[in-house]
Amino acid sequence: MKRIPLALLTVLLFIGSSLKSQELKFGKVSKEELQEKFNPQDSAAAATFLYKYRSTYFQYANGEGFELITEVHERIKIYNKEGFDYATKKIKLYKNGSEKEAVNGFKAYTYNLENGKVASTKIGKDSQFNTELSEYWNEQSFTMPNLKEGSVIEYKYKIVSPYVSNVDEFVFQHDIPIKRLVARMDTPEYFNFRMSGKGFLKIVPKTERKSKTLNMSQRVTQKSGNGLGGGVTTKQERSTLTYISTITNYELNNVPALKEEPYVNGINNYRAGMKYELSFTKFPNSPMKQYSTDWEAVVKTIYKSASFGGELKKKGYFEKDVDALLGSATSDAEKIGMIFNFVKSKVKWNEFYGKYTSDGVKKAYKDGTGNVAEINLMLTAMLRHAGLDANPVLVSTRKNGVPLFPTREGYNYVVSSVQLENGTVLLDATSAFSSANVLPFRALNWVGRIIKKDGSSATVNLYPRKKSSTKVFMNTTLAENGELKGKIRKAYSNHHAVNFRSEYIGNQDTYLEELEQDNGDLEIENFAVKNEKDLGKSVIASYDFYVEEGVDVIGDKIYFSPLLFLASSENPFKSDDRQFPVDFGYPSTSNYVCSVNLPEGYAVESLPEPMSIGMPNSLGSFKYEIQNKGAMLQLKVTSTINEPIISAEYYATLKEYFKKMIEKTNEKVVLSKA
């Protein structure tokens, strides 16, 4: 929603509240703030928000209409060099044609102690940057000058936006602590917003209602005379308007940092905040206008767009090519595979996201490059042309978060789908290594929304049910001096195969260097890959290896884990507790079969005990079996995670599961000289 049209101002005009925090004044930085060496509540923090202030309200721009104003004032303490990153600020500004958001009233200073006194450095023009990110977004950024360990930085600015319905989320939690936060939202009675909190902090806003009066003037044009020779006069009319404004106040102290955790589906999904969505407007003497809506209405709006549904109808540019391609196809599965691979080879992704096309499918097809929408809407159109029940699927990427409201902005990505008798097949041709029902990791975010030809929609689970697997076969010969020689064969399927191909293809030398370094300084020879580009099969990597000192030799005894350098040594889950779910992205299983040929003259003194453990509700399982077969040990290890997402209520169980699994795979075999 853009500015309220000028015509409505004959019945209503108001300005936003001039809310002024009586808290911390801009520019009044104390010696105590500069002398502080660490945050008393979080000594590990590299920086801290000493003060974070935001006020969002509405005001009328003469001759333009209503604008949304957001005032920001932030003061940050930098404790060490790791905190220097917080001295750079990026402000995204939306635009559409001639309408665009802008930053006004910008001020910024860096403060340091010099000779026992507070000294300030004003930011210069050379530290401010304006960047055009895309057709719809600009970015204004700045980096604070004269930065040192112990500095305090402070800035303030105002964002003026013509898009009065697009209230940026109020963010109440960051990666660093906040000592004092004050935020306010001032909405007149004629605007009704739906609020939705997120995160795990207990936030109880205080709401007050105030009567406000506005003296307004308006230019009125009148005709004079009897119509035979009369003229036109213009005059200013003044009137007074009284309205009720609702002010929502947020005040928080000592907000803890939101720590990054492993296996998180977008940390922003769990960051404490408040979202505002315009539900309706109701002006005096005017009917109510609804803005909040349901998903069906949102989907129909997207589908009717020329840059979405309109692009799906175009097919003249590809018909001959696709008809020739499908000449030998005998089944729906063949048709899907042929078209999917054709699009992936024909049009490369330009790294731009979006559910709408930018230059259009025809130009993308001709140029061989396009954004997400151009590639996957093209794919959908081709599949439909082949007689398949194909439809686009709206997706919010993992970084974009989970859509909380039915809004068009909730989705930023689109993939394709085909409905077959045995279920829905999901396809994304932006990824060179993806296959049917193996979407890129970025798109694995809860549920997507299929848009059908009639404009209706239905949700579809984006997480795969089929497990991704890694199968490892290792045959090793152990020498008396601790040397290891052997062969390894690894087979990867589904997302594990995508990961391998993404890391290896086109980057072989670096991949091998890292493989040698990350696995106990291996020396690798005869590295070979099968099914490198045959995405319908598991990719298989094999190599010979040598390690000079692969085990511990102490006196006449040898100590080693039978998994050798393949054993993980660190539990990824370190926090004592966790409030958000563990998101692995997809179910998976790993199988290891390892044979270790023992050095001549040595016998097994002790072996690890077998183990079999599981998590509740069949969330996962681990099995460890080892046998001594004379001069050889044989180990079988299987680890399975059956669900892509594990609820936070099982975190303690999951952490203990990984702890036991890692301890077991690192237990030592003890050999002694006979």
Disulfide bonds with the S-S distance in Angstrom:
none
